């Protein structure tokens, strides 16, 4: 059991949420693949295991964002969607209820690497829900 009370294993049916701070990462109907591609230094994508509890999502964003960025939207998808794309979800606390999407391809050819990452991200966001923050 993790400090948050969640199990260490992220179950396939769990809803994961990623905070979007750039309007270019979504439109009125969907999240774009770039919204969940990995951070180039950490080589993973940060998500939260909060489900669709909007007040908790807003609180988590406020507590974990140290910059002056504002929350524009939240994209949600299941851990099963991540695994179906060939990636993994690993619990990573602190902060509470945090996890990372791991296993993104890192290749010598940067163009092929980006294309492969976008392909995997497209699979995930194709079934994702987007909640725009007003």
C-alpha positions in Angstrom: 0.0 0.0 0.0 1.3 3.5 -0.9 1.2 6.5 1.5 -1.9 7.7 -0.3 -3.7 4.5 0.6 -3.8 3.3 -3.1 -2.4 -0.1 -4.0 1.1 0.0 -5.6 -0.2 -1.8 -8.7 -2.2 0.5 -11.0 -5.1 -1.6 -12.2 -6.2 -1.5 -15.8 -9.6 -0.1 -14.9 -8.2 2.9 -13.1 -8.7 6.3 -14.6 -5.6 8.3 -15.1 -5.6 12.1 -15.6 -3.0 14.4 -17.1 -3.0 18.1 -16.6 -2.8 20.2 -19.7 -1.4 23.7 -19.5 -1.1 24.4 -23.2 -4.1 25.1 -25.4 -2.2 23.5 -28.3 -2.6 20.1 -26.6 -6.3 19.9 -27.1 -9.3 21.2 -29.0 -13.0 21.3 -28.3 -13.4 17.5 -28.9 -10.2 15.7 -28.0 -6.7 15.8 -26.6 -3.9 15.7 -29.1 -1.2 13.1 -28.9 1.4 15.7 -27.9 -0.6 16.1 -24.6 0.8 12.9 -23.2 4.2 12.4 -24.9 7.1 11.9 -22.5 9.2 14.6 -20.8 12.6 14.5 -22.6 14.6 14.5 -19.4 12.5 12.2 -17.2 11.6 10.0 -20.2 8.1 9.4 -18.8 4.7 11.1 -18.7 3.3 12.2 -15.3 -0.3 11.3 -14.5 -2.6 11.2 -11.4 -4.8 8.4 -10.1 -7.7 10.6 -9.2 -10.3 9.5 -11.7 -12.8 12.2 -12.7 -13.1 13.9 -9.3 -12.8 17.5 -10.5 -12.3 19.1 -7.1 -9.5 16.6 -6.3 -7.9 17.1 -9.7 -7.9 20.9 -9.2 -6.4 20.5 -5.7 -3.7 18.2 -7.0 -2.8 20.6 -9.8 -2.5 23.5 -7.3 -0.4 21.5 -4.9 2.0 20.1 -7.5 2.5 23.0 -9.9 5.2 25.4 -8.8 5.2 27.6 -11.8 2.8 30.3 -13.0 1.2 28.0 -15.5 -2.5 27.7 -15.4 -4.6 24.6 -15.9 -6.4 24.6 -19.3 -7.8 21.1 -19.4 -7.5 17.6 -18.0 -7.3 14.5 -20.2 -8.4 11.2 -18.7 -7.9 7.6 -19.9 -7.6 4.2 -18.4 -4.4 2.4 -17.4 -5.7 -0.4 -19.7 -5.5 2.0 -22.6 -1.9 2.8 -21.8 -1.0 -0.9 -21.5 -2.9 -1.7 -24.8 -0.6 0.8 -26.5 2.4 -1.2 -25.2 3.4 1.1 -22.4 3.3 0.7 -18.6 1.9 2.7 -15.7 3.9 2.7 -12.5 2.9 4.3 -9.2 5.3 7.0 -8.2 4.6 8.8 -4.9 5.1 11.5 -3.7 3.0 13.5 -4.5 0.0 11.5 -3.4 -1.8 9.5 -6.1 0.9 10.2 -8.7 2.0 7.7 -11.4 4.1 7.7 -14.5 3.6 6.3 -18.0 6.8 4.4 -18.7 8.4 2.5 -21.5 8.4 5.2 -24.2 10.8 4.4 -27.1 14.1 6.2 -27.0 16.1 5.8 -30.2 19.2 7.1 -31.9 17.2 8.5 -34.7 15.2 11.3 -33.1 12.7 11.6 -36.0 11.8 7.9 -35.8 11.6 8.2 -32.0 9.2 11.1 -32.1 7.0 9.4 -34.7 6.9 6.2 -32.6 6.0 8.2 -29.5 3.3 10.1 -31.3 1.9 6.8 -32.6 1.7 5.4 -29.1 0.2 8.6 -27.7 -2.4 8.6 -30.5 -3.6 5.2 -29.4 -4.1 6.4 -25.8 -5.8 9.7 -26.6 -8.1 8.1 -29.2 -10.3 6.9 -26.3 -9.6 9.7 -23.9 -12.0 12.2 -22.4 -11.1 15.9 -22.1 -12.4 18.3 -19.5 -11.8 21.9 -20.3 -11.2 24.1 -17.2 -13.0 27.5 -17.5 
